[in-house]
């Protein structure tokens, strides 16, 4: 069992309050826009295939490249956030993902569209780690799990906008107008960020850290990786996030339309259900983990098990199509994947001191995106190889889940022991803090 968090505010904890909520709200609005841009291809996958005249493998390359850039940037972004602060990294991220969205709107060819999605992925990669760090700088540590889940919830609200609003714009005003018009949101949040965002409250400046180039980078990464909690967080994120990410980012709409025979409207409603379920479950998980740290692993593994069972029943349902009630249940359960992946940060956060939070979060955040990228690629290849047999293609989900669960079970005891040691040490230190 993991130890319960201390209820008292730790010495030096940020105060939280309305000012913290306002500043954090600006940061999380940047993440909200980034998720709209990231998931915009999920509602435009079939249109993109027609526009650029590509097959399933080439279509999946859009999302694979975007996630490859995103995952590859996580550790560098974590290091940048630890060194430069939130405002500078978030500002650069906004510029890059807005330019990527604009480029995608006007791309005349498949190659230019790929480059635009890569640029978008680079900017997107700078948002979530920055928002997590902003939360740790402005709110008390005991609020960490809830603040992280709320950030994920706002991100899913961006997915909801993509599903409901951008899909309608796409089929109403066309490809170029829809994507270019959405890019205006990037300009709005950039202005808000420049005017109002602060890295930390007054009187809570981080301790200065001496940076020594490559030696500093190696030291930060090595120290974070040595912590079992960081590695456990990575594998929790790896195992829980990718089924819903793959479904929402690219393959959900084609699966529901082509394999299950649904209309685009009905399929879009089911994608919306995934997002709404994610938001509801995120609030519940955040409250539970904030009060009972011992619930982290059961919640994560329970979400993996429920997802695996529902996918298996849906894919291997006898007959040409799964019944609607089963698809509804599947989408509702997929909604738990995002909140469950956020639990990974609740293992990495207490395992690392404040000066390594960005690096540790970057390592953790790589997990789900590496799994998503791998699954997107394998599904596209298998669809082309099997003549669009979604039953075979989506079976790769089970292999990655089995890999991740094995690693979680291997690391859980070491992470729990190390966390107990840190908790005891922090309590001893707080007793000796001079009044």
CORTANOR-V887622 format. One record per run of one state. SS is the DSSP state (helix for helix, strand for strand, loop for the rest). FROM is the first residue (numbers start at 0). TO is the last residue. If there is no record, write none. Layout:
SS:FROM:TO
SS:FROM:TO
This chain:
loop:0:16
helix:17:42
loop:43:43
helix:44:51
loop:52:54
helix:55:83
loop:84:84
helix:85:105
loop:106:108
helix:109:123
loop:124:126
helix:127:137
loop:138:139
helix:140:172
loop:173:173
helix:174:181
loop:182:182
helix:183:195
loop:196:211
helix:212:225
loop:226:226
helix:227:258
loop:259:262
helix:263:290
loop:291:293
helix:294:314
loop:315:322
helix:323:333
loop:334:334
helix:335:347
loop:348:352
helix:353:385
loop:386:388
helix:389:392
loop:393:394
helix:395:430
loop:431:434
